[in-house]
Amino acid sequence: MFLNSKNKLECFGCEGCVQVCSRNAIVMAEDKEGFRYPQIDKERCIECGMCRKVCPYEYTPVKHRDGKYVFGGYHNNPETRFESTSGGAFSAIVDAFCDKNYVIFGAEAKGLLVFHSYITNKRDIGKFRKSKYSQSIIGLSYRHVKRFLNEGKKVLFSGTPCQIAGLLSFLKVAHVNRDKLLTVEVVCEGVPSPLYIQKLDKELEKKYGAKISSLDYRYTGKSIFSCGKWDFEKMRIRFLPPPGGKWDFQEMRIELMNHKKMIVKDRWFNPFWSVWLKHLMSRPSCYHCKFAEPDRVADITLGDLWGVHLYCPELYGANGGASLVICNTEMGKSVFEMAKKSMYGHELVFEDALKYQGPMRRPISNNPDRDEFMKDLQSEMDYKTINKKWANPPTIKLLFQKYVWGNRQKVFIWNIKQKLRTRKECGSLHR
Ligand SMILES: Cc1cc2nc3c(=O)[nH]c(=O)nc-3n(C[C@H](O)[C@H](O)[C@H](O)COP(=O)(O)OP(=O)(O)OC[C@H]3O[C@@H](n4cnc5c(N)ncnc54)[C@H](O)[C@@H]3O)c2cc1C
C-alpha cells in the first residue's frame, strides 16, 4: 500500500476513486491531520486509469451558471424548522420530490463520526437534518445510487459540493441515466479536522468521566431558558413567543454518555467556531476548492440566509432560522416550485445573496499559521491550552452587539417602522 501520488491539495476526499475501482484496490486512510485520502494497493491495481477518470479534480462536472431561481425563507412547520439547521428547506425539498419509489441519501452522525447513508422512508429524515461539521465518510453510497437509478428509483442525494461532483463523475463514467436523480448541495466553508473535536472529547472525559454521546453543532430547538436541570422552557412558552430563536447564535449542545451533564455554548464563547472560521484546520483541498464559486454543480444549493436582517428582514422570523435556496437547473426549479408551498418566503436577487456568502464566491483564504496550529493539534497539548493560544475570545463590543443590541433588535425596530408606515399609508387611503 502507498499513498496515491496525487498532491493533497488536489484530493477532495470524495471517494469516487474507491468506488469506481473494479478490483477494490483503493481504500481511504487517515493522515496525521485526521483527513482521509485514497491509498492504492499496487498488488491489486491493474492500472486501468478509472480512478483518475472519475476524479472531480481532474474532470470537473458541468457547472450551472445562468437562469438561477433564488429564494429565501423558512418552513411553515415550526417543529421542522427548529429541528433543521437553517430554515428547513432541505425537508421541504425531500417532501416535494419523494412521492413514491424513492431513496434519500444524506449525512448521518454516529457519535463523533459522520457517515453517508440512505433511507427509503422520508419519515426517517431526522437523521440527515442538522449540519455536522466534519467530512462524512461516503462509503459505498455512489455504488448504491447507481444501483437504485438502474432499478428505476427516484434518488435524492445531498452532500457537500465536492461529494456531489464525485457522484456526478462516478455516474458519468458508469454511463448511468441521471433523469431521476436530484442533487442537493450545502454551501460549504470547508471541512475541519476531526482531531479538534477528538481533543474536546478527551477534555470532557477527563473533567466529567464520560465521552460525548451526541453533538449538535447548531441547536435551534429551545432556548437558554432550558439549561441543565433548571428547565424554564415551559414557563417561557407561557409568557413569550413559541420556542426556537437562537439560529444566528449557533449554539452548540453536547450530551455526555453518562447523561449527567449537558454542555451548552453560544457561538461567541465557543472556541470551535473561532478556530475553524480562522481557517486554521480545514482540509488542504478546501483552500483551493473548485466549487466555491457562483457556478454550481448541484440541482439545488442550500445555505443559511446570512445577512437576512440587512437585506430581507421580513424573513428573519424571530431568529428561528432561515434558508437560502438556489435552484440551478430546470429539475431543481420544478421540484422547488412544489417545495416552496410548504415554506414562508419569497424570491431574492442572486447578487444580494452572494454578498453574504463568501464560500459561494471564492475558496477560503489560506492562514499562514495553519501548519503551526496543526502541529499543536497533533501534539500532546490539551484542549484548553490550544484554545488559549489560538482562539479569539469575544470582545466587549461584539458581546454588546450580539446580546444587547443585536440582529433581533434591528429587526424589531424595522418591524415597528413597517407597521407605522402601513398605518400611515392606510390612513392616507381612507382620507
Ligand atoms: C460542513 C458544512 C459547512 C457549511 N458551511 C456553510 C456556509 O459557510 N454558509 C452557509 O450558508 N451554509 C453552510 N452550510 C449549510 C448549512 O449549515 C445548512 O446545512 C443548510 O443551510 C441546510 O439547512 P436546512 O435547514 O435546509 O437543512 P437540514 O435539515 O439541517 O439538513 C442538513 C443537510 O445537510 C447535509 N449535511 C449535514 N452534514 C453534512 C456533512 N458533514 N457532509 C455533507 N452533507 C451534510 C444533510 O445531508 C442534509 O442534506 C454548511 C454545511 C456543512 C455540512
PDBQT file of the ligand as one rigid body, heavy atoms in Angstrom, charges set to zero:
ROOT
HETATM    1  C1  LIG A 501     -19.534  21.265   6.527  1.00  0.00    +0.000 C 
HETATM    2  C2  LIG A 501     -20.614  22.274   6.239  1.00  0.00    +0.000 A 
HETATM    3  C3  LIG A 501     -20.270  23.611   6.027  1.00  0.00    +0.000 A 
HETATM    4  C4  LIG A 501     -21.284  24.558   5.752  1.00  0.00    +0.000 A 
HETATM    5  N1  LIG A 501     -20.924  25.873   5.529  1.00  0.00    +0.000 NA
HETATM    6  C5  LIG A 501     -21.893  26.773   5.250  1.00  0.00    +0.000 A 
HETATM    7  C6  LIG A 501     -21.566  28.145   4.985  1.00  0.00    +0.000 A 
HETATM    8  O1  LIG A 501     -20.411  28.535   5.026  1.00  0.00    +0.000 OA
HETATM    9  N2  LIG A 501     -22.572  29.021   4.667  1.00  0.00    +0.000 N 
HETATM   10  C7  LIG A 501     -23.874  28.626   4.594  1.00  0.00    +0.000 A 
HETATM   11  O2  LIG A 501     -24.737  29.452   4.308  1.00  0.00    +0.000 OA
HETATM   12  N3  LIG A 501     -24.220  27.327   4.838  1.00  0.00    +0.000 NA
HETATM   13  C8  LIG A 501     -23.274  26.401   5.158  1.00  0.00    +0.000 A 
HETATM   14  N4  LIG A 501     -23.617  25.094   5.386  1.00  0.00    +0.000 N 
HETATM   15  C9  LIG A 501     -25.027  24.693   5.143  1.00  0.00    +0.000 C 
HETATM   16  C10 LIG A 501     -25.991  24.997   6.269  1.00  0.00    +0.000 C 
HETATM   17  O3  LIG A 501     -25.372  24.807   7.516  1.00  0.00    +0.000 OA
HETATM   18  C11 LIG A 501     -27.225  24.082   6.209  1.00  0.00    +0.000 C 
HETATM   19  O4  LIG A 501     -26.825  22.738   6.101  1.00  0.00    +0.000 OA
HETATM   20  C12 LIG A 501     -28.080  24.328   5.020  1.00  0.00    +0.000 C 
HETATM   21  O5  LIG A 501     -28.477  25.675   5.053  1.00  0.00    +0.000 OA
HETATM   22  C13 LIG A 501     -29.314  23.423   5.014  1.00  0.00    +0.000 C 
HETATM   23  O6  LIG A 501     -30.143  23.747   6.086  1.00  0.00    +0.000 OA
HETATM   24  P1  LIG A 501     -31.619  23.138   6.224  1.00  0.00    +0.000 P 
HETATM   25  O7  LIG A 501     -32.239  23.778   7.406  1.00  0.00    +0.000 OA
HETATM   26  O8  LIG A 501     -32.338  23.243   4.924  1.00  0.00    +0.000 OA
HETATM   27  O9  LIG A 501     -31.266  21.609   6.342  1.00  0.00    +0.000 OA
HETATM   28  P2  LIG A 501     -31.101  20.469   7.413  1.00  0.00    +0.000 P 
HETATM   29  O10 LIG A 501     -32.386  19.732   7.547  1.00  0.00    +0.000 OA
HETATM   30  O11 LIG A 501     -30.412  20.902   8.640  1.00  0.00    +0.000 OA
HETATM   31  O12 LIG A 501     -30.208  19.472   6.504  1.00  0.00    +0.000 OA
HETATM   32  C14 LIG A 501     -28.891  19.348   6.546  1.00  0.00    +0.000 C 
HETATM   33  C15 LIG A 501     -28.399  18.919   5.160  1.00  0.00    +0.000 C 
HETATM   34  O13 LIG A 501     -27.000  18.954   5.223  1.00  0.00    +0.000 OA
HETATM   35  C16 LIG A 501     -26.449  17.707   4.852  1.00  0.00    +0.000 C 
HETATM   36  N5  LIG A 501     -25.269  17.541   5.695  1.00  0.00    +0.000 N 
HETATM   37  C17 LIG A 501     -25.186  17.696   7.047  1.00  0.00    +0.000 A 
HETATM   38  N6  LIG A 501     -23.934  17.462   7.454  1.00  0.00    +0.000 NA
HETATM   39  C18 LIG A 501     -23.219  17.141   6.347  1.00  0.00    +0.000 A 
HETATM   40  C19 LIG A 501     -21.862  16.760   6.140  1.00  0.00    +0.000 A 
HETATM   41  N7  LIG A 501     -20.980  16.666   7.131  1.00  0.00    +0.000 N 
HETATM   42  N8  LIG A 501     -21.475  16.491   4.872  1.00  0.00    +0.000 NA
HETATM   43  C20 LIG A 501     -22.349  16.564   3.851  1.00  0.00    +0.000 A 
HETATM   44  N9  LIG A 501     -23.633  16.924   3.985  1.00  0.00    +0.000 NA
HETATM   45  C21 LIG A 501     -24.055  17.210   5.227  1.00  0.00    +0.000 A 
HETATM   46  C22 LIG A 501     -27.529  16.681   5.123  1.00  0.00    +0.000 C 
HETATM   47  O14 LIG A 501     -27.347  15.540   4.318  1.00  0.00    +0.000 OA
HETATM   48  C23 LIG A 501     -28.757  17.498   4.746  1.00  0.00    +0.000 C 
HETATM   49  O15 LIG A 501     -28.923  17.474   3.358  1.00  0.00    +0.000 OA
HETATM   50  C24 LIG A 501     -22.640  24.145   5.694  1.00  0.00    +0.000 A 
HETATM   51  C25 LIG A 501     -22.965  22.811   5.941  1.00  0.00    +0.000 A 
HETATM   52  C26 LIG A 501     -21.982  21.874   6.211  1.00  0.00    +0.000 A 
HETATM   53  C27 LIG A 501     -22.385  20.440   6.437  1.00  0.00    +0.000 C 
ENDROOT
TORSDOF 0
